[in-house]
Amino acid sequence: MPQISPLVAGDPTELGSFRLSGRVGEGGQGIVYLGVNDQGERAAIKLLHVKFSGDTIARSRFARELKAAQRVASFCTARVMEADLDGNTPYIASEYIDGRPLREVVEADGPLTGTVLDRLAIGTATALTAIHHASIVHRDFKPDNVLIAADGPRVVDFGIARIIDSTGTITSRAIGTPAYMAPEQIAGDDIGPFTDVFSWGATIAFAATGKVAFEGKSIATVLNRILNHEVDVQMLHEPLRGVVREALAKSPAERPSADQILLRLLGQSSTVGASTAVLARGVEVASDDTMPFIRVSAGSITDQPGHKGSVVPPSPHTGPSPDPHPSPAPGPHTGASPVRSAPTDASGAAPQDPAGQQPAMTAQSGGHTATAPPETGGPGHPYPMPEQPVVPPGRGRPKVWLALATAIVLIAAAAIALVLNGGLSRLTFLNDSGPEETSGPKSGTGYSTVADKVAQTGKIVIGVKGDLPGVALQNGDLFQGFDIDIAQRIATELGAKQTTFVRVGRDDRAPALAEGRVDLVVATYSIDQGDTQFAGPYYLAHQDILVRAGADIDEIGDLKGKRICAPNSPSVGAVQDRVKVQPVMASDYAACMDLLRTGKVDGVPGDDLILAGFAARENMRYKILGAKLTNERYGVGIRNGDVRTCQAVQALIADFYAKGYIQQLLTRYFEKVEFDAELKVPAMETC
């Protein structure tokens, strides 16, 4: 845990919504404070030095750091929670990572070996792949910027990161930490994702040996060693040895991409980019330090449902890899697989699906069945999928790292990562008594996890509401709305080819999950402390008040003495606790909307997302006050104990926010309502 020092004279005590309690550290650009908000969330808050507050260039760099950090999936770095770049004291508040820098860990505890080193290599390669998929070059990847947290390594500090331009490269200056700079940084040549790969290799070499790979008593000596010295990696085991050796190649064209590194470390073919299932595997392996892991046969992560990947003993080969791997070339074809962010209009809001249509859906017994949209994007598939990298021809066959015959590794996602084609299904724990069945409860269908079921059958059943316009509304055999689109996207990325939606009532959600009648519940299901396992939240709603636009009611105090609709909802009491109002009884929200439309009430209390759904179908214009009386954390209900599926869904939700999909849905369904929607990734539950 970082050493926190007390605040000193002249330090602020508050920044934005955070109360400051100490200093985490100080650098050339600013001071980092520890802060906490009203929800109890801790943040590392970087405050630009006062001497730079009037410096437009320094502010520009600060803004670039913020933009880069916001583009990267939060599972591998520190989530940006709040920022102010326009005020007198510019700051960026990021998720506080309770962990030690890798450099400090190695210097205090010695070099890493065995499984611990493997997990570090895979975790950082996963992070680097996600960073490159966001079209970011970190430019300062080093042991100080890798924090060893409880859930695996996190890559931090995007102070000099740059967004890749259309050529796939960045014109370089000699910027970075000398001992971990790549040759092209020293020479002033164009840099790109391949530059971070070199720094990754030097970082892993340091972790394995405890010595800086390119150390020297002067900067000149360090730079000369980077340009001319070959690092001895014989102490590493395969496949890590070969991967690190190639990552430290002097020529960028001879280095593997981050995708290829991750694939090879997981025993997969590296002739294509790392799929989101592979990212999910990397997150799981890096975060679980309670069990040994083994590599599985090539292709098993993305096998088709029902197809069993082969598992054979590992190769005895200990020398350099005999099978060549495609290497990225400088310029636009570096082997990284950038993910296109959801397009936005001039205002920054994500547009609706051009076709204005939902994925093709057909009715099936007991509910609504949806055909999974194509993976190539386009109408019916608003969430962008990764592009495949260009693979130079004639570079040899895929390399297969073979696993132990006694078990298959446990896989789950904990990130912005997505899970495709049943990649969670073929994994086991390994203990002293031999292989055991994968943990998790057995459902009535005989599958240990939802991921297992999807992998083997391609089918999933999701419980949803059916009476909430804009959120989840049933019309004949069809369901549509915000929740439905999120549920369908989760199902598709878990690998489902057929999704069946069934209605579940408020009192039937937990029993339906426990009895195996549904696999997941996406139904404005507020996370509670009951027996249900929750992933998410997928949205942070609030109890609030809906009023007519232009009604001269701008805050909750303006409702004093006025009439509010009173359906059977705790939100009525929440309003009465704040202001004296006149309740007008109503049977449901549809009746409340009639009263509001005709002026018989002045406001309707309720969950803001639900209120926005009802208001969006009206011809009149409405607004939600933004009182945010409570937090309603809508989670994905999962059968209790199904940790794998929970982690996979968590990663999907985080990535939906990172790539703008949640914003796109909010715009699609609620744009007619003046509504302060939540666009930040909510703080996730622990699976």
N, C-alpha and C positions, 0 to 999 in steps of 0.2 A: 504494500500500500504506500502511495506517495507520502512523503513527510509534509504535513500541513503546518505552516508557520502562522503566527498571529497576524492580524491586521496591524498596520502601523499608522502613525499620524499622517493624515492626508489621503488615506485609502477611503474609497466610498463604502458605505454600509449597505447600500441597495443598488441594484442595477436591474431595470425593468421589473419583472415580477419576482426577482430573486433577492433574498436576504443573504448578505455575504458574511462568512464566518472565518475565513482564513485565506492565506496565500498558498497556492499550489506550486508556483514557480514564476520565473521572470526571464524573458528573452529580449533580443534586440528590438523586436516589434512591439511587444506589450507585456502586460502582467496577467497571469492567470490566477483567478480567485476560485474558491469553493463557495457555491451558493446553494440555497434550497428554496423551493417555491411553496405555495400554500398547500399543494398536493403532496408535499414531502419528497418531491423528486430532486435529486442532487444534480448539480451541473458544474462543469468546469467552464468558467466564464473568462474569455480572453478579452482584455480591455486594451485598446490601442493606446500607446504611450501618449501623454498629453503633448509632448513635443512634436508628435506627428499629427495631432488632431486637425491642424490647418494645412497639412501637406496633402495635396490632391493625389500625388503619386502613391503615398503610403496608404491613403484611403482606397485607392484603386486596387492595390495589392490585397488589402483586407477584404474588399468585396470579392476579389477573385478567389481568395481562400474560402469564403462562405459559399460561393457558387459551386466550387469543386466539392466541398464537403456535402452539400445538399444533393448532389447528383449520385453519390455512391450509396449503395444499399447499406442500411444501418447495422446489419448483422456482422459486418466485418470492420466497422469503424465506429466512431462516436456520433450518434444521431444529433443533428442540430435541433435544438429545442426553441431557441429564440434568438433574435439578432436585431440590432439597431445600428445602421451604418450612416444615418443622416444626422443624428444628434451631435451634441457637443462632446459626448464621450462614446465613440463607436465601440461596440462590443459584439461578441458572438458567444452565445451560451450553448454548449454541447453537453451531451450525456456524460456524466462523470463515470469514468472507468476505474473501478477499484482494483488496480493491478500494478505490478512493478514492471518497469522497462526491461526488455530482454537483456540489455547490457548489464544492468544491475543484478539480474538473476544469475547470469553466467559468472560475473565477477565475484559474487558472494557465495554461490553454491557450486561453482565449477561447471565444466562443459556438460552439455546434454548428450545423452546416449539413448540407444534403443528406441522403445516406443515413444518416449517423451520427445525425442528429436524428430521422429516420424510425424507426430502430431503437430509439432511446430511447423515443419516443412509443409505439410498438407494444409494447415490452417492459414499460413501466410500466403501460400500459393492460391488458395481459394479467395482470400481477400484481394490479392493482386489481380486475379482474373475478374472479380467484380468491379474493381477500380477501372480496369481497362475496358470492360464492357460499358462502362459509363463514359467512355471516351476521355478519360483522365490519365495523364502521366504524373505520377507522384513526384518524381525528381529528387526525393530525399529519403528513399527507403533505407533504413539503417536500424541497428539494434535499439537505439534510443526511441525510435518511433514505432516500435512493436511493444504493446503492453500485454503482459501475460495476465489475463483475467480468468475468473472462475469458469467462464463459458468458452474459453479458448483465446487465442491471440487476437488482438485488435490492432489495426494499422491506423495511426493517428497523424496529426499535423500536416495539413495541406497548405501550409504557409507559402510554399513555392510551387505547388502543383499547377499544372496548366491543362487547359482543355485542348484536345487535339483538333487541328483544323482539317479542312477537307482533304489535304494531302496525306493525312495520317502521321505527320511529323511536326516538330516544333523547331524553329531556328534557335540554336542553343547559345547560351553564354556559359562560362565556367561557373556554374552555380550548383551548390549541393555541399555535402560533407566530404572532404577530400578522400578519406580512406574508403569510401563507399561509392565514389563516382565511377561512371563507366568511361572507357577510353574516348568515346565520342563527345562526352561532356568536356573533357580536358582539351580536346582538339578543336572545340567550337563547332563541330559538325551538327547536322540535324539530329534531334533526339526523338524518341518515341517510346512505345511500350517496351521495346527491347532494352532500353536503358534501365528501366526498373528491374528487368530480369537479371541483368548483371549485378545490380545492387542486392537483389534477393540472394543470388549465389554467394556473394561475399558475406551477407548476413548469416546464412546457414553455415558457412564455413567457420565463422566466428563462434556460433553457438556450439558447433561440434568440437572445436579445438580449444576454445577459450582465448585464442589469439587473433588479433586483427589480421586479416588475410594480406593486406597491403600496408603493413606498418613501416614506419621509418622515423628518424629523428628530425627530419625536416619535411616540409611540404614537397619540396623538389624530389626528395627520395621517394616519398609516397607516390607521387604522380609517375615517376619513372618506373616503379614497380608495377603499377596498374597497367602501363603501356607495354611492359616487357616481361614481367614475371608470371610464371605459371604456378598456380596454387596446387599444393599437394592435397588431394582428396582421398588418398588410399585408405584412411581410417574409416571412411564412410562405407556403409553396406549398400548393396544394390537394392532397388533401382536408384536410390538417392545419390550414390556416387556418380553415376553416369549423367544424371540430370544436372547436378551442381557443376560438374566439369563442363558440360555444354553451355550452361548459363553464363559461365565465366569466360567464354570465348571472346577474343579481342574484337572480332568482326561481328557486328550486329546480325549479319545474314546467317551466321553459323549458330546463333542462339535459338533455343526453342521459345515459343510464346508462353505466356503464363497459362493459357488453356492447355497447351501440350504438357507442360510441367505437371499440372494437376492431374491430367488424365494418366500420365505415366506413373505417377506416385500411387494412383489408385488401381493400377493394373489394367488400364483401358487402352483401346486403340486411340492413337493421337492423330489420325488422318483427318479428323474433323474437329471443329471447335467444341469446347466443353459445354454440354447441354446444361440446362438448369437442374436436371436430376444429378448431374455430376457435382455441381456447386452444392447441392443439398448433401451429397455424400461427404464432401470435404468439410462442411460445417459440422456434421455429426461426428466424424472421426476426430476433428480437432477439439470438440467440446466435451467428449466423454473420456475422462481420464480414469474411469473405474474398471474398464475392461480392456484386454489386449485386442488389437484389431489385426485382420489379415486381409490380403488383397484378393479380389475375386477375378474370375476370368474375364477377358476382354468382352465387352458388349453386354455383360450381365446387368449393368445399371440400366440400360435402355432396351433390354429384351422385350419382345412383345408379350402381352399378358398370356400366361399359361406356358410360356417357353422357359424351360429350366436352363440356366447357364451352367456350363461344365465347370467342375472344380477338380483340379489336378495338383499334384505336388509341385512345389517351387523348383525352378531351374537351379542346378548347382553352379551355373556360370557365375563367376565372381569378377571377371574382368570387364573391360569396356563393353558396352552393348554391341552385339553383332548386327543388330537390325537398325538401319538408319531411320531417323525420324525427319519429317518435313520441318524445315527451319524457316523462320520468317525472313523475308528480305526487307531491306530498309525501304522506307517510304510507306505507301498506303497498304501494302500487303505484308503486314508484320506478323500475321498469325493470330492477332487478337480478334475477338468476335464482338464488336461493339453492338450494344443494344440500342435501337432507336427509341428515344423518348416519345411519349405520346405527343402528337403535334398540337400546337397551340395557336390561337389567333393573336391578333395584335395586342390584345389586352392581357395575354398570358393564360387565358382560360382554354382548357382543352375543348375542341369542337365536338359536336355530336357525330355519331357514325354517319358518313355521307349518305348512306342508303336509308338511314333512319329506321333500320330494321333490327330485330333481335335475331339470334341464331335460329335456324330452322327447328321447329318443334312439332312433335306428333304426340297424340294421346296414347297412353298405354294403361293397362289395368291398374286401377286404384289411384291413379294420379296422372301427372303430366310428365312426359318423357321428352328430353331434348337431345338432339343429335349434336355431338361435339363439333364446334366449328373447325375449319382447317387451320393448320399450324402456320400458314404462310401469311396471315393477316388478311386485311380486307373486310368487306361487309360481314357482320356477324362475328368478327374477331377483332374487337377494338384494341385489345391488349397486344402490344408489339412483341414479336418473338425474336430471339437472337438470330443475327445473320450468320451464315457459315463462312469461315475464313477461306481464303484462296490457298489451295495446297499445290505447291509446285509439282509438275509431273515428274515421274521417274525417280522419286525419292525413296522408293523401297516400300515394303509391306508394313502393315501396322505391327507394333511390338505388343506382345502379350505378357504381362507379369502374372504368374500363376499363383494361386492361393493354396493354403494348406487344405488337405483333403478332409480334415475332420470337422470343419465348420465354415460358415460364411459370415461375413462381418455384419454387425447390426448397423443399419443405416436409417437416418432420419434427417429432416431438414430443420434448421433453426435459423434461418435467414431469409434474404430477398431472393431467396432462391426458390425455384419452382421444381416440382417433382413430376416427371413424365414417365409414362408407360410402365408403371408398376415397379419403379426402382427401389421401393422400400420393402419388397416382399420376400427376398431370398437371403435373409440375414439371421445369424444366430449368435447367442452369447457363447463364450468359451470359458470353462472353468476347470478346476482340478479333476472333476469327475468325467470330463468329456463334454461333448456338445449337448446342449439342452434345447428344449423348444423355446422359441422366441417369447420374451415376456409379454404380458398383456392378457386381458381377459378374453375368454371365449364367448362369442356371441351365439345367438340362436342359430346363426347360419354356419357356425363352425370355423369362422376366420378369427385369428387372433387380433387383427387390427383392421380398420377400414382400408388402410393401404394394401393389406394382403388381399382383401376381397376385390378391390379395384384391379389389382395386378393380375389376378387369376380369372376374373370374370369380365372386366371392362365395364362393370355396372356399379351404380351408386344410387341410393335413395336418400333424398334430403327433405326434411320436414321444414315447412315454411308457413307463414301466415297467408291468408287468402282474402283478407278484408281491409287491407290498407292501401289505398290508391297511391301510386308513385313509389311505394315501398315494396309491397307484395300483394298483388291483387289477382284473384282468379276470375277469368272470363271464359266460361265454358270449360274446355279442357286445357286452356292456356293460362299460364301464370306470367306476369311481367312486373317489373319494378326494380328498384335499387337492390334490394336483398336478393332477388332472383338472379340478376346479372352477376352479383358477387358469388352467389352459390354456384352458378353455372361455370364461372371462370375457375373457381377452386376445383370443382369436379374435373374439368378439362385438364388442368395442370397436374392433377393427381393421376391422370391417365385414363379417366373414364371416357368410354365411347358412347355410353348411354346413361343419361341422368333422368331419374324419375322424381318429380316433386309431388309431395303429399301434404295436405293441410294438417297442422297440429295446433291444438288449442293451448292456451297458457298453462292449464293444469296437466296437459298430456305430454309435454315436451320431455321431461325427465323419464317418465315411464316408457315412452316410445324408444328412447335411446337405450335404456337399461334392458329392455326386452328384445332389442334388435329389430324393431319394426322400421326404424330409420337408422341411417348411418351417421348423419350429421343433422343438426338443426340450425338453420339460419333464419331467425324469426324475431328480430328485435328482442333477443333473449338477453336481458341484463345479467351480467356476471354476478353470481352470488356465492355464498359459502356452502352450498349444498353438496350433494354427491356427484353432480355433473362435472366432468372435465371441460374446461373452456380453453379455446384458442382465441387469441385476439386481445383486446377488442378490435373488430373490423371498423367500428365507428364509435366516436365519443359524442353521444347525444346529450341533451340537457332538458330538464323541465323548464319551460319557458311559456310565453304568452303570445298568441296570434291576435293581431288587431288589423283593422282596415287601414290600408295605406292612405295617408292624408287625414287621418282621424285626430290629429293633434295629441296623440299619445306616443311619447318617445321613450319613456322609461316607466318602471313599475310604479313609481310614486304618482304618476299621472292617472292611475286607475283608482285612486282614493275616492270612495263613495260611488264608484261606477259598478255596473252589473257585469258579472262574468258568468259564463256557462259552467255548469257544475255536473259533468258526467261522473261516473264512478271511477275516479282517478286520484291518486295521492297528490297530483300536481295542484289540485284545488286547495288542499290544505297548505301546500308550500307557498301559494300566493297569499292566502289568508294570514300566514305567519309574518309576511312582510308589509302588507297594506290592508286597510279595512275596505272590504268590497261587499257587494250584494250578490250572493250566489243565486243563479237561476237554474233549477234542476233540468236535466236532459238525459235521455236514454243512452245516447252514444254520440260520437263525434260528427256523424252525418247530421244529426239533429242540431248539434252545436253550430255547425256551419250554416244551417238554415236560419238560426237565430242571429248569428253574426251578420249574415248577408242582408237581413231585413232590419238590422239596427236594434233588435230586441235585447242584445247583449253587446258589450263593448270589447270583450276579449274572450278568448278561449285558451285555457291553460292545458299543457300537455307536453309530451316529448317533442322537441322541435322538429326532428326529422319526420315524425308522423304528422304533425301539424302542417309542415311544408307540403307533404304529399296530398293532404286534403285540399289545401289552398291552391295548389298548382293546377287543379282541374277546373277552377272557377274562372269566370270571365272577369270578375272584379279583381283588383290588385290588393294583395295583403302583404303584411310584413310581420316578422318575428322580432320582438323587442330586443332580444339579446341579453335578457336578465340572467340567464344561465343559473337558475336556482339550485340545481343539483347536477351531478354528472351521472349519466346513464350509459354504462359501458356495454355496448352490444357485442356479445361474443358468439363464436361458433360453438355450439354444444356438441360434445363428443362423449362417447361412452367412457365412464370413469376408468382411468388406468391406461388408456390408449395414448401413451406418450409419443410414440412415433408419429401418428397422424397429427397430434397436436402441434408438434414441432414443425411438421411440414406445412400446416396451415398458417402457423405464425410467420414462417418465411414468406409465404405467398402474400399475406396481408401487407407485410412491410414492403414488399416489392411493388404491390399495387399502388401504394402511396408514392414510392420513389419514382415510379415511371408515369405518374399522372393519371392512372386509371380511375382512382376514386374521384378525383376532380372531374373527370370526364362524365362519370355517372351522375354526380351531384348537379352538374350543369344540365345534363340531359333531362333529368326528372324534376328539378326544382327551380329552373332558371326564372320562372315567372314570379317567384316569391322573393321579397327582400329578406335575405336569410344569411346570417353570418355563419356559414358552414365551416366545420373543422377540417382543415387540410393537412394538418401535421400528423405524423404517425403517432398513434396513442401509445402510452406506456403499456407494454405487453405483460400478460399474465405469465407466471412460471409454469411450464408444462410438468 
